[in-house]
């Protein structure tokens, strides 16, 4: 919890960490309205999967250009501009009057979030290097905290009965807090490093980690996107509990990430990923019982399992010798968001042609694959 104290005691660290929370407040508020948007537009699960694919495509398409833009304008300014653009695009999916405008809106929202994601992770990587401080996992904890706030917001669905107003309130919260703290990081620039001649060999240590990121981030996105529908259509949960799986997932992910820096220092990153994978497997087994309350507990255990995987990967990716931190982060992020890109249409296809439960059986299978990958990774490092 030392890193959490560091964040709350210094605005230099709180500002970037709140950007992490901001992205998930906006994304999470959209996520809890997925069942509503699906019903209002009269689309099926396959169409919804394709629409979410467009969001992931928007995220993925900015990666080839993000590092160059970040290095050109400065990582602090890039992070602040990313927040502003994300605030502007977050409302668009909720306002979409048709399926095709939904696809376009989600593409723009995804591209904004993708750029901000790379900027904020690069910013934290640079601050860790300059200040000899460790708060990457705790910053990702703030990302999960943003999801908790969005999940708590699900209880406003009934009383507000106005998705546009609800999203507007989320945008206002994000903007006001960021406007208060952005001056503490806006002038940060990435340190100049001595670059080695580029070769695939430089990225070789990250290839297996990139594969783990691909699966882990795809699985995280699947739970965020489909947990509400799973509870509604498979577990037959009452409307008041549709957002409970998402909320439980985000609460435990937040806790795990706030504790992650200290635990990782004690047991090492490989064991951290292996432990997280075991927890996620247990969580999926509970989800597949289809019992409403066991499924909610299962989503929560999955959140704890996935909590520290991605922060460790970003930290490693930002410290590869001879590679700009923004490029290393982009490599890990690109692999991870490829998972986001592929997961929605695949799971939507499986849900439409088989069942939503089948989709989660597949997620259980790929979690077992991660466990095998960690064994390979441990052997290589040994």
TAZI-V180714 format. One record per helix or strand of 2 or more residues. SS is the DSSP state (@ for helix, = for strand). FROM is the first residue (numbers start at 1). LEN is the number of residues. If there is no record, write none. Layout:
[[SS/FROM/LEN] [SS/FROM/LEN]]
This chain:
[[@/2/8] [@/11/22] [@/34/8] [@/45/17] [@/63/11] [@/75/15] [@/92/4] [@/99/33] [@/136/18] [@/156/5] [@/163/22] [@/200/35] [@/239/3] [@/244/24] [@/269/19] [@/292/15] [@/309/9] [@/325/29] [@/356/26]]
